[in-house]
Amino acid sequence: MSEEVTFDILGDLLYPNISSGKPLSDVLVEEYFCLQDLDGNGLIYGYDFFIEGTVPPALADLELNIYWKKPSKYIPSWSDYIENNIDNITEV
């Protein structure tokens, strides 16, 4: 099971637009449904990029949504997203 990461832990360095204690996975789900960049990387999760491999349950459930279409860019893993945000984004 993956450890839940919150913005309080990550701080303002990686995600300057967010200052809440919400789990990062929940913020990405909100990005998808609100069509708005909430983590400050200029991209919207589920439209501009997705995270490959094992992800937190909230994101795994989101990919089961009937409207989910796999974006053309991806980040190799959840831990890579946490550590590097979109620095390692790759085209499918």
N, C-alpha and C positions, 0 to 999 in steps of 0.2 A: 504494500500500500504506500502510495506516495505521501510525503509529508506536506501538509498544507502551509503555504507561504502567504503572509499578509504584507500589505504595504508598509505597516509599521516596522516590520523587520527589514524590508528592503530599503526603506528610507527614500529621501528625495533625490538621491543621486541617479538611480536608474529610472524612476518614474516620477518626474517632477509635477505632473498634473494631478496626482492622486495623494490624498492625505487621509486615508481611512484605514480602519482595521479589517476591512473586508478581505477574504481570501482572494488571491490573485486570480484563481480560476473563476470565481464568481464575477470578477470585474470583466474578464474576457467574455463570459456569457452575456453580460450586460452590453458590451460592445456589439456583439452579434445582433441582439434584439433591438438596440437603440440606434444602430448604424452610426456610431460615434466613437472616435478614438478616445479611450479613457485611460490608457496607460502611457500616453505621451510619445509613442513611437511613430506616429503619423500613419499607422495602418489599422484596419479594423479586422479583428479576429473573425474568421469564418467567411470573409469576403476577400480580403487581401492576402491572408496567410492562414495556415493551420499548423498544428504541432504534431509531428509524426511520433509513433510509438505509444508507450503507456502514458496516459494523461490522467489528471484527477477525474473522479466520477462525473462532476458537473460538465466537463468538456466532452467526456465520452458519451454522456447522455445527449448532449447537444448534437453530436454527429449522427444520432439516430432520428433527429427531427426530419420530417418529410420534405422540408424545404432546404435542407443542407445540400450544398454543392461544393465539392472539394475545390478549394482555391488553387491557383496555379503556382503559388509559392509556399514553401514550408520551412519550418525550423526542425532540425533533426530529432530533438528530444525536449521533454519538459525541463530537465535540468539545464539544458543548453539555453532555453528561453530565460530561465531564472537567472543564470549567470551572465548571459550576453545579450539579452533582449533580442533584437533582430539582426545583430551583427553577422550571424551565420545563416541568414535566409538564403534559400536555394530555389531555383525554378524546377518545377516537376518535369 
